[in-house]
Amino acid sequence: MMKKQSVLCIFLASLFVMSSCGGGEDTPAETGTAAATAETTAETVETEILPDLPDVTFGGAEFNVLKWDAGNGVHNYFEFDVEELTGELLNDSIYNRNMEIEEQYDVTISTISENPPQNRLSKDVKAGETPYQVITDWPTKLTNSSTQGHLLNLYSLPYVDLEKPWWDQNAVDAYSIGGKLYVTTGEYVLYDKQRVLVVFFNHDMADDMGIPNLYDAVWDGKWTVDLMNSYTTEATMDLDGDGKLDPVKDQFGMISGSKTYLPYLLFGMGSTYSKKEADDSYSLAITSEHTINTIESLADTFYTDNTIWWEDCHGKLENMQIPFQEGRGLFYHEVSQCVRMFDMEDAFGVLPQPKYNEAQENYLTSMQTEWSSILGVPVTVTGDALEMTGVLLEALSALSHTTTYPTFIEDIMQSKNAPDRESAEILKMIHENIIYDIFGVFNIGDLANTVWQNLYNKHGEGFASTIAANEEKIKTAFDKILESYEKLP
């Protein structure tokens, strides 16, 4: 079990390294952070990890990232480039990181926006030329590009060391199929970290209910689905006394942003669609005895009146943030991006998804396979451009490890309605334990929809037989992916 002190030490050390990037005026919490950081400075310097890169420059060459932009005024993939310094913490950290790399390697870093980028990649690869060196897109879409031979095997990319801490080791392992890796993620990518599932909680409501410190429950390994269930039952109340629970008027133990989030709770309890074996083969794991037990554990919360769902509130609520913001929900299961969107008077915090039981080693979560991000390198990047891409991708990733990623966490803590400081430690821990299920990413057999529809509509009844009826179809679909990879370099 990872203890609170170790996570905090890592987080504070990162903040010290990036402190020269600027920020707001010190608050008492920030002053305490600075003091604690100073005590770890010597150790941080001794253990600093640097990229192993040549001393080269690239004569003013352009380094472009092709990214998804939905065209709705929201810059979905914000982390790769910004136009100017604005005084905003994260914006300026991204700007300063890029400027440092541009000056060191004599390059210009910019982005190209497309919706969707996968289509642009396909067209450019067929034409034999891509005016960009990196592409980022939804996991479901970019993995599809990998099977079509549009992406470079990242193991062949010079100077990129995928064992370094700025690369997500869970992602590298999961996305590596047959010894080939065409997509991955790390601390250069931030948007995916906004799309992981967490449990928000109303701090004031928990205090009023006399609930012991929930952060202590997390760090002591006691934040389990059974503990969560007991609190959701206690919190649910018919406030207007009309004998029925109304999402507009009454109080609920759990609010869920979508029924489609149900599979992520299974991931949180250690159940996955697939299992990667020691010999690099894969097996279907979704019908294991453990999975059936985790489904039963969800029943006390998510299949009762203790929970309200977004899909059931259309026409009644604009979104599910409203009852949580109004103090009528103890827990809110949502993507972590919502931390920036709350407008509430009550204090709130962030918890990981609950474990199945105290014996489970880690708190686990997963990012959405859509509305998220991973990266790859077009197969058309060759020659001198290949060397430049390897150097710059590794340099940007390494620098992000000590600048933009810790600033991303700190920026959340300085937002208008920031959660309490302990939530920063929780978010860092959550990011270290993301599950990347390869069957889910490739949407093999439409598993995600099959799972959540069964869980919501049938409460798990007939779950194993439903999956078993599609087992051959699932295996056949994945075999086709394996065959595609076998033909690729």
PyMOL commands that set and color helices and strands:
alter all, ss='L'
color gray80, all
select helices_A, chain A and resi 4-21+28-39+41-46+89-105+117-127+139-147+154-156+169-175+191-194+203-208+214-219+225-235+259-268+289-302+310-313+321-325+336-340+383-402+404-413+422-431+438-441+444-458+463-469+471-486
alter helices_A, ss='H'
color red, helices_A
select strands_A, chain A and resi 61-68+107-114+134-137+197-202+252-256+274-276+282-284+307-309+329-335+348-351+365-366+374-376+434-435
alter strands_A, ss='S'
color yellow, strands_A
deselect
rebuild
show_as cartoon
